[in-house]
Amino acid sequence: MTIIFPILIVLFLVLFVYYKVAILRTKDGLEQKYFNAKSRICLGLFVLIFGINQYFFYETKFSLIVGIIFLILGGMQANLGFKETKHYRNEWKRLNP
């Protein structure tokens, strides 16, 4: 169980960087917004998993408080990213039938 969280942390960090680089490589504004939304999901999941990992690693009251804050912030980022991704995907489908 302890190896899963670091692997997920690295995976979401790599995906975050991948989508940020993909923004720079595209010229279409809609695609850039879509990739930004995808990177927001990865950032949110990175922060969320990092908060969980820190609590399991230290198991103190302080790490619990920090972990809860990271859970809330990461969850909000990921939720907003999911909503934006859905919106921009639908816009792309509408413009490119």
C-alpha positions, 0 to 999 in steps of 0.5 A, spaced: 500 500 500 505 504 501 508 504 494 502 505 491 501 513 493 508 515 490 507 511 484 500 515 483 504 522 485 509 521 480 504 519 475 499 525 476 505 530 476 508 527 469 501 527 466 500 535 469 507 536 465 505 533 459 498 537 458 502 543 460 507 542 454 501 540 450 498 547 451 504 550 448 504 545 442 497 547 440 495 553 436 487 552 437 484 556 443 479 551 444 484 545 445 489 549 449 483 550 454 481 543 454 488 541 455 488 546 461 482 543 464 486 536 463 492 538 467 487 541 472 485 534 473 492 531 474 494 537 479 488 536 483 489 528 483 496 530 485 495 534 491 489 530 493 494 523 493 499 527 496 495 529 502 493 522 503 500 520 503 503 525 508 498 522 513 499 515 512 507 517 512 507 521 518 500 519 522 500 526 526 495 531 528 498 536 524 499 531 518 492 530 518 490 537 518 495 538 512 492 532 509 485 534 510 486 541 507 490 538 501 484 533 500 479 539 500 484 543 495 485 537 490 478 535 490 476 542 488 481 542 483 479 535 480 472 537 480 473 543 476 477 540 471 472 535 470 467 540 469 471 544 464 473 538 460 466 535 459 464 542 457 470 543 452 469 536 449 462 538 448 464 544 445 469 541 440 464 536 438 459 541 437 464 545 432 467 539 429 461 534 427 
